Amino acid sequence: MDNITALGMQARQQAMLDRLHNTAAVASSGGIGASTFIAPGADFQGVNSARDLSFSQVLNNAIDNVDAMQHAAGAKQKAIELGQSDDLAGAMIESQKASVAFSAMMQVRNKLTTALDEVMNTPL
């Protein structure tokens, strides 16, 4: 009986080790989240240079990016609810990414509001 348990344990450990190696290979190849990073000097939806960038364009692009993340998370959650997908972990990760992005956007909004209030209250 102990031999059967030991063999099962070894097979499970080998399966876990294989999954770890696969995850490491995908992560090192840039397969996970590679599209979420913005390279320095990257184009912002057709804007070619920093001279052409305006603050409103950057802000609108950031808001659109957060909106897209929230829609992607919602689509994954809906697929789980309808039984079309069983990737609960992926849906939770997308939901957390969208939540963190939204929180960061709200902090930027709060900082901008505070800065605007300070400018408005500056004596001339």
C-alpha positions in Angstrom: 0.0 0.0 0.0 2.8 2.4 0.8 4.5 1.7 -2.6 1.3 2.7 -4.4 1.1 5.9 -2.4 4.8 6.7 -3.0 4.5 6.2 -6.7 1.4 8.4 -6.9 3.2 11.1 -5.0 6.2 10.9 -7.3 4.0 11.2 -10.3 2.3 14.3 -8.8 5.6 15.9 -8.0 6.8 15.3 -11.6 3.6 16.8 -13.0 4.0 19.9 -10.8 7.7 20.2 -11.9 6.6 20.0 -15.6 4.0 22.7 -15.1 6.6 24.9 -13.4 9.0 24.5 -16.3 6.3 25.2 -18.8 5.3 28.4 -16.9 8.9 29.5 -16.7 9.3 29.0 -20.4 6.2 31.0 -21.3 7.2 33.8 -18.9 10.8 34.0 -20.2 9.5 34.2 -23.8 7.3 37.2 -23.0 4.1 35.3 -23.5 2.4 36.4 -20.3 1.4 40.1 -20.2 3.7 41.1 -23.0 1.1 43.3 -24.6 0.3 45.2 -21.4 3.8 46.8 -21.2 4.5 50.0 -23.1 8.0 50.4 -24.4 9.7 53.7 -24.2 9.0 55.8 -27.2 6.1 53.5 -28.3 3.4 54.9 -30.6 0.2 55.8 -28.8 -2.5 54.8 -31.3 -1.0 56.5 -34.4 0.9 59.3 -32.7 4.4 59.1 -34.0 6.5 61.4 -31.8 6.6 63.0 -28.3 6.1 66.4 -30.0 2.7 65.3 -31.3 1.6 64.0 -27.9 -0.8 66.1 -25.9 -1.7 65.5 -22.3 -5.3 64.9 -23.3 -4.3 62.2 -25.8 -2.2 60.4 -23.2 -5.0 60.6 -20.6 -7.6 59.4 -23.1 -5.4 56.5 -24.2 -4.9 55.5 -20.6 -8.7 55.7 -19.9 -9.4 53.6 -23.1 -6.8 51.1 -21.9 -8.4 50.7 -18.5 -11.9 50.5 -20.2 -10.6 47.7 -22.5 -9.2 45.8 -19.5 -12.5 46.0 -17.7 -14.4 44.8 -20.8 -12.0 41.9 -21.2 -12.4 40.9 -17.5 -16.2 41.2 -17.9 -16.2 39.0 -21.0 -14.1 36.3 -19.2 -16.4 36.4 -16.1 -19.5 36.2 -18.4 -18.0 33.2 -20.2 -17.4 31.5 -16.8 -21.0 32.2 -15.7 -22.5 30.9 -18.9 -20.3 27.7 -18.8 -18.5 28.6 -22.0 -15.1 28.6 -20.2 -13.6 26.9 -17.2 -10.6 29.3 -16.9 -11.6 30.7 -13.5 -8.0 31.6 -12.7 -7.6 33.5 -15.9 -10.9 35.4 -15.2 -9.8 36.3 -11.7 -6.4 37.5 -12.9 -8.0 39.7 -15.6 -10.4 41.0 -13.0 -7.6 41.9 -10.6 -5.6 43.6 -13.5 -8.6 45.7 -14.3 -9.2 46.5 -10.6 -5.5 47.6 -10.2 -5.6 49.7 -13.4 -8.9 51.4 -12.3 -7.5 52.1 -8.8 -4.3 53.7 -10.4 -6.5 55.8 -12.7 -8.5 57.0 -9.8 -5.4 58.0 -7.9 -4.2 59.9 -10.9 -7.5 61.7 -11.1 -7.3 62.6 -7.4 -3.8 64.0 -7.8 -4.9 66.0 -10.8 -7.9 67.4 -8.9 -5.7 68.3 -6.0 -3.2 70.0 -8.3 -6.0 71.9 -10.0 -7.4 73.1 -6.7 -3.9 74.3 -5.7 -3.5 76.2 -8.9 -7.0 77.8 -8.5 -6.2 78.8 -4.9 -2.9 80.4 -5.8 -2.9 84.1 -5.0 -2.0 86.4 -7.8 
